[in-house]
Amino acid sequence: MSASTHPGPTNAAHSGPTAVANRTSLASRRLAFDEIPVVDLAPLFGPRRGDTEDCAAGLLRACTEVGFFYIRNHGIAERTIEAALEQTRRFFALPMDAKLAYDLERTRRHRGYVPFSALSADPGAEPDRQEGYEVGLELPADDPLHLTGNPLHGPNVWPDELPAFSVAVYRYFEELLALGHVLFRAFAISLGLREDFFEPMITRPITQLRLIHYPETEREVDDSATLGVGAHTDYECFTILWQDAPGLQVQNTSGEWIEAVPIPGTFVVNIGDMMQRWTNDLFVSTPHRVVNPARTARYSFPMFFGTNHDTVVRVLPACTGPGNPPRYPPTHAGYWTETMHTHVYAYREAERGTIPNPELA
């Protein structure tokens, strides 16, 4: 793989410790919202085209005005979530020596355990107060990209101590992956595209599930040390999040932090930077953070949806026009994600500036 040294994507929300240019472009479209909308996905699983288009229109409003929304009637059974949660709790209860056997620093791939202080969603702040476990699309050991050393492809890393872990967690991954395809279809409809527009670009996606454990804390919630995740925007296309307790906060254009508390039977979805680029700032990637609740542990499962590694994301023609030229250059999705990882994950810091520039002239 050839590499060129560069300072990072010029418009990236995570292109370095002080670069948050994406956030400043949101104010012209986002509202100073005080609540997060709920979208019923049931029409997406039914036969009636008119109902599907109504649902897509609701998603469009949520994506352009807030960038965050809840989804209900999503088709994921509660028992699937509970099984994944049970195995996640078992893993994080293992002794630290056992967990560190699967540390990303050892695996040198984006699969396995993320220790405390090994991740900083806001590169300019203290490390996040969480530990995690990364799971991706299961690919064989002879996958061509894996053989080149690409850390985003290949087999997953599963803990030997918990034989049921891989079964429960990967079943959850696969069901969320299918739901992600449904959302991509709805986004395409909402944008006036063929409903299968995104499909050729998500056949082997660099989609990542992170199982997160936020530990108990005795500090007051207004203490900065209680930040489980610092303020940031996500850099993929969109995220589907399950959470078991309050803590997620979303920032509106007035600078207020709006609580995104768990609603039974729903997931939280938010738009990421790549989808904002694809839609020329029509869809908005909204800053958010996690504040650890005092005196209780918290678990969450964000699933970050990306495209195939080699996808080049170009501003959609439907999102440009007179007086509204493309705001972003074509962007190589895989190199974009890898560049972001070098600023967020400690195990990839040494590669900062060596990933090929994702922004193509």
Buried (B, 14 or more C-beta within 10 A) or exposed (E): EEEEEBEBBEBBBBBBEEBBEBBEBBEEBBBEBEEBBEBBBEBBEEEEEEBBBEBBEBBBEBBBBBBBBBBBBBEBEEEBBEBBBEBBEBBBEBEEEBBBBBBBBEBEBBBBBBBBEBBBBBBEBEBBBBBBBBBBBBBEEEBEBBEEEBBBBBBBBBBEBBEEBBBBBBEBBEBBBEBBBBBBBBBBBBBEBEBEBBEEBBEBBBBBBBBBBBBEBEEEEEEEEBBBBBBBBBBBBBBBBBBBBBBBBBBBBEEEBBEBEBBEEBBBBBBBBBBBBBBBBBBBBBBBBBBBBEEBBBBBBBBBBBBBBEBBBBBBEEBBEEEEEBBBBBBBBBBBBBBBBBBBBBBBEEBBBBBBBBBEE
